[in-house]
């Protein structure tokens, strides 16, 4: 494992030199973005115990599906109804639909999912992260106005898999951008 880590570090340094020559003066953000993508790919490879280093150059950041959406208005939900986070801040790959509240994976791989919901009017809050209609992880908040609850699972998704935040019981969710839902592709 130590040899692999040294190999990865060497590749990082080599890629930094190659990318430095590739980028014109004055375009540092482009260089930093490429370096960050390569380092992220390599860290995921190390953490997963992969015995082969990631391909040089990694995937382009434009190939990395990601979205973030917030909830503008307060909502009352019923069991099994997806929360429609209506203000889309980012939707790379167009996988998130604010009309349905569903994120559809546009490519197969590991995704970091994140959902934070805030209770409203002192009601308890009970939601879940759902994948293809199956409840995977509960998000429960006590009867405190403004209590927030968060879930951050890493999920392996196939292209076309659907992820959403759903109500598990009659629930009131606070809007005004205090509740949000996001996902980012992190690895194959």
C-alpha positions as CSV (number, residue, x, y, z in Angstrom):
1,X,0.0,0.0,0.0
2,X,2.9,2.3,0.8
3,X,4.3,1.9,-2.8
4,X,0.9,2.7,-4.2
5,X,0.6,5.9,-2.1
6,X,4.1,7.0,-3.3
7,X,3.0,6.2,-6.8
8,X,-0.1,8.4,-6.4
9,X,1.9,11.2,-4.9
10,X,4.4,11.0,-7.8
11,X,1.5,11.1,-10.3
12,X,0.1,14.2,-8.6
13,X,3.4,16.0,-8.8
14,X,3.8,14.9,-12.5
15,X,0.3,16.0,-13.3
16,X,0.9,19.4,-11.7
17,X,4.0,19.9,-13.9
18,X,2.2,18.8,-17.0
19,X,-0.9,20.9,-16.3
20,X,1.3,23.9,-15.4
21,X,2.8,23.8,-18.9
22,X,-0.7,23.3,-20.4
23,X,-2.3,26.4,-18.9
24,X,-1.6,29.9,-20.2
25,X,-0.5,32.7,-17.8
26,X,-3.5,34.3,-16.2
27,X,-5.7,31.2,-16.2
28,X,-5.0,29.8,-12.7
29,X,-8.6,28.8,-12.0
30,X,-8.5,26.4,-14.9
31,X,-5.2,24.9,-13.6
32,X,-6.6,24.7,-10.0
33,X,-9.8,23.0,-11.2
34,X,-7.8,20.3,-13.1
35,X,-5.5,19.7,-10.2
36,X,-8.4,19.5,-7.7
37,X,-10.2,17.0,-10.0
38,X,-7.1,14.8,-10.2
39,X,-6.4,14.9,-6.5
40,X,-10.1,14.0,-5.7
41,X,-9.9,11.1,-8.1
42,X,-6.6,9.9,-6.5
43,X,-7.9,10.3,-2.9
44,X,-11.0,8.3,-3.7
45,X,-8.7,5.6,-5.2
46,X,-6.6,5.5,-2.1
47,X,-9.6,5.5,0.3
48,X,-11.3,2.7,-1.7
49,X,-8.1,0.6,-1.6
50,X,-7.8,0.4,-5.4
51,X,-4.6,-1.2,-6.5
52,X,-4.5,0.8,-9.8
53,X,-4.0,4.5,-9.9
54,X,-6.7,6.6,-11.7
55,X,-6.1,7.5,-15.3
56,X,-4.1,10.6,-15.9
57,X,-6.2,13.7,-16.4
58,X,-9.2,12.2,-14.5
59,X,-12.7,13.1,-15.6
60,X,-13.5,16.6,-16.7
61,X,-15.4,18.6,-14.1
62,X,-18.1,19.1,-16.8
63,X,-18.5,15.3,-16.9
64,X,-19.2,15.3,-13.1
65,X,-23.0,15.5,-12.5
66,X,-23.9,17.7,-9.6
67,X,-26.9,19.7,-8.3
68,X,-27.9,21.9,-5.4
69,X,-31.5,23.0,-4.8
70,X,-33.2,24.8,-2.0
71,X,-36.8,25.2,-0.8
72,X,-38.2,28.7,-1.2
73,X,-41.7,28.2,0.3
74,X,-42.8,26.3,3.4
75,X,-44.4,23.0,2.5
76,X,-46.8,20.5,4.1
77,X,-46.1,17.0,3.1
78,X,-47.9,13.6,3.2
79,X,-46.4,10.1,3.4
80,X,-44.4,9.2,0.3
81,X,-44.5,12.6,-1.4
82,X,-41.2,14.0,-2.7
83,X,-40.1,17.4,-1.5
84,X,-39.9,19.7,-4.5
85,X,-36.8,21.8,-3.8
86,X,-37.8,24.7,-6.1
87,X,-34.8,27.0,-6.3
88,X,-32.0,25.3,-8.4
89,X,-28.6,26.8,-7.7
90,X,-26.7,24.3,-9.8
91,X,-27.8,21.5,-12.1
92,X,-24.8,20.2,-14.0
93,X,-25.9,17.3,-16.2
94,X,-29.6,18.3,-15.8
95,X,-30.3,15.4,-13.5
96,X,-32.4,17.2,-11.0
97,X,-36.1,18.2,-11.7
98,X,-37.6,20.9,-9.5
99,X,-41.0,19.9,-10.8
100,X,-40.7,16.4,-9.3
101,X,-38.1,16.9,-6.6
102,X,-36.2,13.9,-8.0
103,X,-32.5,13.6,-9.0
104,X,-31.9,11.1,-11.8
105,X,-28.3,9.8,-12.1
106,X,-26.9,10.7,-15.5
107,X,-24.0,8.3,-15.2
108,X,-23.2,5.2,-13.1
109,X,-20.9,5.7,-10.1
110,X,-20.6,6.8,-6.5
111,X,-22.5,9.9,-5.5
112,X,-22.4,12.0,-2.3
113,X,-26.0,12.9,-1.5
114,X,-26.9,15.6,1.1
115,X,-30.2,16.7,2.4
116,X,-31.0,19.2,5.2
117,X,-34.5,19.9,6.2
118,X,-35.8,22.3,8.9
119,X,-39.0,21.8,10.9
120,X,-41.8,24.4,10.9
121,X,-44.2,25.6,13.6
122,X,-42.8,23.3,16.3
123,X,-44.0,20.2,14.5
124,X,-41.9,17.0,14.4
125,X,-40.2,16.4,11.1
126,X,-40.0,12.9,9.5
127,X,-38.5,12.5,6.0
128,X,-36.3,10.0,4.3
129,X,-33.8,9.7,1.5
130,X,-35.4,7.5,-1.1
131,X,-33.7,5.6,-4.0
132,X,-35.9,4.2,-6.7
133,X,-38.9,4.5,-4.4
134,X,-37.3,2.6,-1.5
135,X,-36.7,4.5,1.8
136,X,-33.0,4.2,2.6
137,X,-32.3,6.6,5.5
138,X,-34.6,8.5,7.8
139,X,-34.3,12.1,8.7
140,X,-36.2,12.9,12.0
141,X,-36.4,16.2,13.8
142,X,-38.1,16.7,17.3
143,X,-40.9,19.1,17.9
144,X,-38.8,22.3,17.8
145,X,-39.5,25.2,15.5
146,X,-36.4,25.6,13.3
147,X,-34.8,22.3,14.2
148,X,-32.7,21.0,11.3
149,X,-31.8,17.5,10.4
150,X,-29.2,16.3,7.8
151,X,-28.4,13.1,6.1
152,X,-25.3,12.7,3.9
153,X,-25.1,9.1,2.4
154,X,-22.7,8.0,-0.3
155,X,-24.7,5.9,-2.7
156,X,-23.7,3.7,-5.6
157,X,-26.1,4.7,-8.4
158,X,-26.7,3.2,-11.9
159,X,-27.5,5.6,-14.7
160,X,-31.3,6.2,-14.4
161,X,-31.5,5.6,-10.7
162,X,-33.7,8.1,-8.9
163,X,-33.0,9.7,-5.5
164,X,-35.4,12.1,-3.6
165,X,-36.3,13.4,-0.1
166,X,-39.8,12.2,0.8
167,X,-42.2,12.8,3.6
168,X,-42.7,9.8,5.9
169,X,-45.6,11.3,7.8
170,X,-47.6,14.5,7.6
171,X,-44.8,17.0,7.9
172,X,-44.3,20.7,7.7
173,X,-40.9,21.8,6.2
174,X,-39.6,25.3,6.6
175,X,-38.6,27.0,3.3
176,X,-36.8,30.3,2.8
177,X,-33.7,28.4,1.6
178,X,-33.1,26.8,5.0
179,X,-33.9,23.3,3.6
180,X,-31.8,22.0,0.7
181,X,-30.9,18.9,-1.3
182,X,-27.8,18.2,-3.3
183,X,-25.8,15.5,-5.0
184,X,-22.4,15.2,-6.7
185,X,-20.7,12.4,-8.6
186,X,-17.5,11.5,-6.9
187,X,-16.2,8.3,-8.5
188,X,-16.9,5.4,-10.9
